[in-house]
Structure formats: structure tokens, C-alpha cells
């Protein structure tokens, strides 16, 4: 089957990611490995802002909750985005722009 359309040129790359993250620099880290965590903490030491959209309890499970990161970098601005709020029936549900648009 031949793939046609806009996704054909991406050859296995994620269209959502590519369209929403164009011209941005990024790095993929496995936070559950010692090496991944070491690199992450070096980045945090010099960062101005840390923004996460993980589930509510994920940062603490990974050991990167506010208290931990603020102790390493007291000037760090720590922001945690939540698609459905921090309380309520969907507080632990993951969300992205498209899931919010679909619900509305």
C-alpha cells in the first residue's frame, strides 16, 4: 500500500510532534536510568524554567518534584501543566492539545 498525503514525506516521524515542535531543540532522556537522570540534573542546574505536563504524581515518582529541583536550583521556575485540573475525576488523565479540542 502506498502512503499518500502530508505524512508520506515524514517516513515514520510523528506528524503531531513535527508540526508542534518545529524549530525547537530537544533531547530524549530515559529518566529511569542513572545516565538519563544525571544529564537531566545537569540541565536543571543551569535552567531558568522547568515545565512538565506529566501526570500529577509522575515527577515525585521520578524524584524530580518541586522540592527536589528547587533544592538544586533555588531560582528555578517550576511549572506543572494539567489538561483537566489538579482535582476532580479526570485529574490523573493525560491530556494534549488535541484531546482537549476533541472533548470541547
C-alpha positions as CSV (number, residue, x, y, z in Angstrom):
1,X,0.0,0.0,0.0
2,X,1.4,3.4,-1.0
3,X,1.1,6.2,1.6
4,X,0.0,9.5,0.2
5,X,-0.6,12.9,1.7
6,X,1.3,15.0,4.1
7,X,2.5,12.1,6.3
8,X,4.2,10.4,3.4
9,X,7.2,12.7,3.5
10,X,7.7,12.1,7.2
11,X,8.7,8.5,6.8
12,X,7.9,7.2,10.2
13,X,8.2,10.5,12.0
14,X,5.3,11.8,14.1
15,X,3.3,14.5,12.3
16,X,1.8,15.9,15.6
17,X,5.3,16.2,17.1
18,X,6.9,17.6,13.9
19,X,4.2,20.3,13.4
20,X,4.1,21.4,17.0
21,X,7.8,21.4,17.7
22,X,9.4,22.7,14.5
23,X,12.5,24.9,15.0
24,X,12.9,23.7,18.6
25,X,15.9,21.9,20.0
26,X,15.3,18.8,22.1
27,X,16.9,15.8,23.7
28,X,15.3,12.5,24.7
29,X,16.3,11.1,28.0
30,X,15.4,7.9,29.8
31,X,14.7,9.3,33.3
32,X,14.7,5.8,34.7
33,X,18.4,5.3,34.0
34,X,21.3,6.7,36.0
35,X,22.8,8.3,32.9
36,X,19.5,9.9,31.8
37,X,18.9,11.3,35.3
38,X,22.5,12.6,35.5
39,X,22.1,14.5,32.2
40,X,18.7,15.9,33.3
41,X,20.0,17.2,36.6
42,X,23.0,18.9,34.9
43,X,20.4,20.7,32.6
44,X,18.3,21.6,35.7
45,X,21.3,23.2,37.4
46,X,21.5,25.8,34.7
47,X,17.9,26.1,33.7
48,X,15.6,29.1,34.3
49,X,12.3,27.2,33.8
50,X,11.2,23.6,34.1
51,X,7.8,22.9,32.6
52,X,6.2,19.4,32.7
53,X,2.9,18.0,31.6
54,X,3.4,14.6,33.2
55,X,0.6,13.0,35.3
56,X,0.3,14.6,38.7
57,X,2.3,12.1,40.6
58,X,5.0,11.2,38.0
59,X,7.5,13.9,38.9
60,X,7.7,12.8,42.5
61,X,7.9,9.1,41.5
62,X,10.9,10.0,39.2
63,X,12.5,12.1,42.0
64,X,12.1,15.4,40.2
65,X,9.3,17.0,42.2
66,X,9.4,20.7,43.0
67,X,11.2,20.3,46.4
68,X,14.0,18.2,44.9
69,X,14.6,20.5,41.9
70,X,14.3,23.7,43.9
71,X,16.9,22.4,46.4
72,X,19.3,22.0,43.5
73,X,18.4,25.3,41.7
74,X,16.6,27.8,44.0
75,X,16.0,30.2,41.2
76,X,14.3,27.6,39.0
77,X,10.7,28.4,38.0
78,X,8.8,25.0,38.2
79,X,5.6,24.8,36.3
80,X,3.3,21.7,36.0
81,X,0.6,21.9,33.3
82,X,-2.6,19.8,33.7
83,X,-5.1,19.4,31.0
84,X,-8.0,18.6,33.3
85,X,-7.0,20.3,36.5
86,X,-5.3,19.1,39.6
87,X,-8.5,17.9,41.3
88,X,-11.6,16.2,40.1
89,X,-12.5,12.9,38.3
90,X,-10.0,13.5,35.4
91,X,-7.1,14.9,37.4
92,X,-4.9,11.9,36.7
93,X,-5.9,11.6,33.0
94,X,-3.2,12.6,30.5
95,X,-4.0,15.4,28.1
96,X,-2.7,17.0,24.9
97,X,-4.0,19.9,22.8
98,X,-5.9,17.6,20.5
99,X,-7.6,15.7,23.4
100,X,-8.8,19.0,24.8
101,X,-10.1,20.1,21.4
102,X,-11.9,16.7,20.9
103,X,-13.6,17.0,24.3
104,X,-14.8,20.5,23.7
